[in-house]
Amino acid sequence: THSLSKFYFVYKAAPKTQVEFDYDGPSMKTSVPGTRSQVTHKQHVYSQNVGAINFFCNYDESRGNYLVDVDGNRMLDIYTQISSIPIGYNHPALLKLMSNPNNLSTLVNRPALGILPPENFPNKLTESLLSVAPSGMGRVQTMACGSCSNENAYKAMFIWYRNKERGHNIPSDEDLSSCMVNQVPGCPELSILSFMGAFHGRTMGCLATTHSKAIHKLDVPSFDWPIAPFPKLQYPLEEFSRENAQEEARCLEEVEDLIVKWRQKGKPVAGIVIEPIQAEGGDNHASPDFFRSLRNIACKHGCAFHVDEVQTGGGNTGKFWAHEHWGMDDPADIVSFSKKLLTGGYYHKDELQADKPYRIFNTWMGDPSKNLLLAEVLNVIRKENLLEEVTRSGKALINGLYELQAQYPGILSRARGQGTFCAIDICDDATRSSILLKARDKGVLLGGCGDRSIRFRPALVFKDYHVHIFLNIFNEVLAQHK
Ligand SMILES: Cc1ncc(COP(=O)(O)O)c(C=O)c1O
């Protein structure tokens, strides 16, 4: 028998064909960060964010679900660059695409897409982003990252709202002069309603709707915008369905109260923004019913409904968009994305198209080379049935987490998830940190979220047998914390 069978979970060997470009397990040479990472870190005095760096990586050697570091440690990556690697490292289909000489000029010449797009751009959009457009949305605006997608989506909602109020799109002279000095009516007192625990990015507008951690917000001026409570569900959901329904009803009621209150304050709510699963804020879920009701509230009060799928989009929940789990034909007015989609941007209804050029604009407005890669990623997702695979491995993952939670009730609670987009709570923050570091030294990379949760964000090529490798290692780590 395999040596891992001495642990709780039986290791299921992968069929060879499935792992062509993957390694067969973690392989650790040092603790992480190893010497080479530490030395490089000391040399790295020029950056930005030295304090946040975990270790230095060797992307040439990384494959599939495994990230290799500069000390030669090979780790099963269940965090995937903050959930942004769609089909694993160095997928052969993507390497092949990049080695095609016809694609070189797309890589070398990054255009100002808003004014000088390449001829094949409309076709590439059709092949990539538009082929996975959410229901009811035929338009897409590409952008560079998640924050700038949300930031511009908010602007689109304000522009739409003001034109709706005016009844036409011709600004007055007063609008034009007052906006130049940040005053009404040109810069109107409008607001966006967001939720406690939300994360929508760190730029100024996004930050006004981000309420996950104080460290993101401290010292930065913000807007007086309404913040509604996000449901705090009790797990397991089946046992608490009545309590959870009441909790969701309470939050929805609060949303309507806030919309009315802010209208009375003279700062009407132009849009509501929400994540289908609050990720950074602790993997907080709500039911499809909650989202359907919220969508209806937005319609009833004339607010645009913006679903931020930056982290949930791209297949991790078992559907390409998490909002598909709500089963609606008209789920949103705007859906923003980034991360696994490789390029940022947002889909929108026709009405939310800005009425004049340069109102929603920046230099790059995305990157055509990312659309090339995305088109191929989508091919791989279809060819390899990766959404079904995610559903399958997600079941193995959540069932494994339930078992471990039963085995270590003093450490683990509230296992939850959709597809492989799973999380579990640890008894306290210190224990969480210790578990994350020990797991890493044993070859498993995980991320935290919220006050004391661990989130699972594998690539879409994360299979049952990767789940079992993880569960065995996690079990060992937990045994040390008992
Ligand atoms: C839901 C959500 N929105 C927005 C963002 C911001 O994206 P970016 O970091 O690319 O600016 C994130 C990033 O984690 C996110 O999870």
The ligand as an SDF file (V2000), in Angstrom:
LIG
                    3D

 16 16  0  0  0  0  0  0  0  0999 V2000
  -14.4360   40.4540   -4.9300 C   0  0  0  0  0  0  0  0  0  0  0  0
  -13.2280   41.2730   -5.2740 C   0  0  0  0  0  0  0  0  0  0  0  0
  -13.3830   42.4720   -5.8720 N   0  0  0  0  0  0  0  0  0  0  0  0
  -12.3400   43.2260   -6.2220 C   0  0  0  0  0  0  0  0  0  0  0  0
  -11.0520   42.8410   -5.9750 C   0  0  0  0  0  0  0  0  0  0  0  0
   -9.9250   43.7250   -6.3730 C   0  0  0  0  0  0  0  0  0  0  0  0
   -9.2330   43.1800   -7.4240 O   0  0  0  0  0  0  0  0  0  0  0  0
   -7.7260   43.6370   -7.7270 P   0  0  0  0  0  0  0  0  0  0  0  0
   -6.9090   43.1360   -6.5670 O   0  0  0  0  0  0  0  0  0  0  0  0
   -7.3860   42.9690   -9.0180 O   0  0  0  0  0  0  0  0  0  0  0  0
   -7.7150   45.1070   -7.8270 O   0  0  0  0  0  0  0  0  0  0  0  0
  -10.8280   41.6050   -5.3480 C   0  0  0  0  0  0  0  0  0  0  0  0
   -9.4410   41.1610   -5.0620 C   0  0  0  0  0  0  0  0  0  0  0  0
   -9.1680   40.3080   -4.2780 O   0  0  0  0  0  0  0  0  0  0  0  0
  -11.9400   40.8050   -4.9810 C   0  0  0  0  0  0  0  0  0  0  0  0
  -11.7790   39.6270   -4.3810 O   0  0  0  0  0  0  0  0  0  0  0  0
  1  2  1  0
  2  3  1  0
  2 15  2  0
  3  4  2  0
  4  5  1  0
  5  6  1  0
  5 12  2  0
  6  7  1  0
  7  8  1  0
  8  9  2  0
  8 10  1  0
  8 11  1  0
 12 13  1  0
 12 15  1  0
 13 14  2  0
 15 16  1  0
M  END
$$$$
